[in-house]
Amino acid sequence: MARQMTGAQMVVQALKDQGVEVVFGYPGGAVLPIYDAIFQQNDIRHILVRHEQGAIHMAEGYARSTGKVGVALVTSGPGATNAVTGLTDALLDSIPLVVLSGQVPTFMIGTDGFQEADTVGITRPCTKHNWLVKDTAKLSEVMHQAFHVAKSGRPGPVLIDIPKDVQFATADYTELPAARTAHYQPRTTGDAAQIARMVEMMETAERPLFYTGGGVINSGPRASQLLREFVAETGFPITSTLMGLGSYPASGQNWLGMLGMHGLYEANLAMHGCDLMLNIGARFDDRITGRIPDFSPKSKKVHVDIDPSSINKVIRTDVGIVGDVAEVLTEALRQWRARGSKVNKEGLAKWWAQINEWRAVKCLTYKNSTTVIKPQYALERLEALTKGMDRYITTEVGQHQMWAAQFLGFEDPNRWMTSGGLGTMGYGLPASIGVQIAHPKSLVINVAGEASWLMNMQEMGTAMQFRAPVKQFILNNERLGMVRQWQELLHGERYSQSWSESLPDFVKLAEAFGCKGIKCDNPKDLDDAIMEMIRYDGPVIFDCLVEKHENCFPMIPSGKPHNEMLLGDAETQGVIKAGGAVLV
Amino acid sequence: MSALNIKKGSTSHSAYELRDPNAPVIESHTLAVVVDNESGVLARVIGLFSGRGYNIESLTVAETDHASHRSRITIVTTGTPQVIEHIKSLLERMVPVHEVHDLTVEGPSVQRELALLKVAGKGEHRIEALRLAEIFRANVVDSTLESFVFEMTGTPVKIDAFADLMRPLGLVEIARTGVAALARGV
């Protein structure tokens, strides 16, 4: 007694069965039947975006702040191609998304029809998997499989391309339990023998270090909890990638801060000097490793990753453990405790003494000003005034993103949404809306640069329409700050095209959208202005005019190892050799 | 002024040297990949190689189990051991991939390729071509008064050797299937 329904109804039914509450999308000719089905129900909320890229980033923000799968719906052709950047972003950051795209009817595929694009061809390299469904009878099962693939193993975006005639035609609906997913079952349990090797190494290591990443957050809250227990009981220091911030609290005693190109001095030197590196759910990204041959030369490396292809991809590891972080940590903790919770206390004490020397450098020190707002100061104040609040932070990409990672403290996972792998300018505003839709009562702030923010500013319309009171905290230096910084360090201070000319008046722009605009250019007024932003019940565009030529430090120059990082007051001219200039 | 001194052709560099400059030897491996026979699966596999700059020396694909819609892709690829391992794990994590076998390391295997060679010539050349074909156990599958088409099956090396011999005798055209391979024994 299978239920008969149209393809469009199947889409909606499958979304309901998967527990989907919100879909971010934009209608068009090839998805009209699905929009018709959405119109005739009240269970799934549709958020109408202003550009399909915005829909994907909103779904990403939604997914990252909830741990659920984000869903977006776009039309064929330009709708699908506009989604490509977001899909790639989600692929690189391992964010589970299901994206549905319309397609021209099956009998027109290949004719260069109106709004036809080879969507599965275009999105093949930027999705974890994708499907072109040519038969309505298969549609509901593919929908269920898509959710399974998106969230299983290493999460990622998947896309289903649905021709219009498939949406209209009728067939039997495959109920969720009947959908075949057995074939794709990535391994989640780590090899106990390998975990035993890791535990043994932890007992004797003199200079151990936890290096954690987004995998801890993707594994779920239990992984963060286990990590905290492990750190507390071992007393090991811990650092994290940009993607992993919040899995261990920034206020935690053993926290060294973020590592990497703009990571903290103590974190990077600990990476360089450790004798046991415990990589939990990170992937040795090039922002982290610097020069590969000089990367942490004296350490044994343990790598826990759910994706076997991440292990030994970039850095040779001594112990590779394929598995889900929470499962591996559970077993590792069990073994370690069963063997008597041993650590090398003497070595560890010396190691902490060394780390505390590095900490004493206070690498985030900057020269403050009484007349100009320093971007670091703006973020320090934002942190001080919002600390302890039910707060979510998104960012755009560039200097402000790195400063936010350095100066804002994250106490919990899923509170920090930033485009890590792809570095997508224009991510933060739509992502903040997606977060706010998921958490309507929380304070959601997008820390932005003015140039990034302009890339998807049309989404303020979405924020207004759906009453998402997102706060757009724009550190406006009238520059493409990070580009300008690299031009200063690498290209003889020739600032080619890196300033923001003809910027809009952000306060008037806010008024034009019907929201609140705040402008602040004086450090003395900053606290009041930030409080005004927080208190306002609705979206705010905060134009924070900051020092125009501030550089983001510390910085590991391209092609340099961790122990050759630049600090704020360092002489920076000529430090990057010609060989490093070719790197990004 | 070329202050950056970027070598020609080096603009395709990725962010950092991902491959060890003192890399160990480049090895050739034969991989057998069992996949769902669904549209786009070949593009997915090939895209994995092209997208990451890995080599495909030879590629053979056909449906091998009609009932369960399975195809077998045989790929000969080259790279350092680290690259080969990476390729295998990338293949294994793909959704439509069921099995990945590295026939080069999993034990002895048989590898065969089929080739068709068109050789045109008269007189002594023609007789010599036929004589060599017999030695190599190539069959004549088409003949005119001035040409033969030989069919031969063998390892890629054997086909190379035969093609080299045919070249001075009037080799016009050659078509090869790429390698199909199976592990020996059960």
Interface residues (C-beta under 8 A of the other chain):
Chain A: V120 G121 R124 P125 K128 H129 L132 V149 G153 R154 H183 Y184 P186 D286 T289 G290 R291 I292 P293 D307 P308 S309 I311 N312 K313 V314 R316 G492 G559 A578 A581 V582 L583 V584
Chain B: A3 L4 N5 I6 S10 T11 H13 S14 A15 Y16 E17 L18 D20 S39 G40 A43 R44 G47 G51 Q82 E85 H86 S89 L90 E92 R93 M94 V95 P96 H98
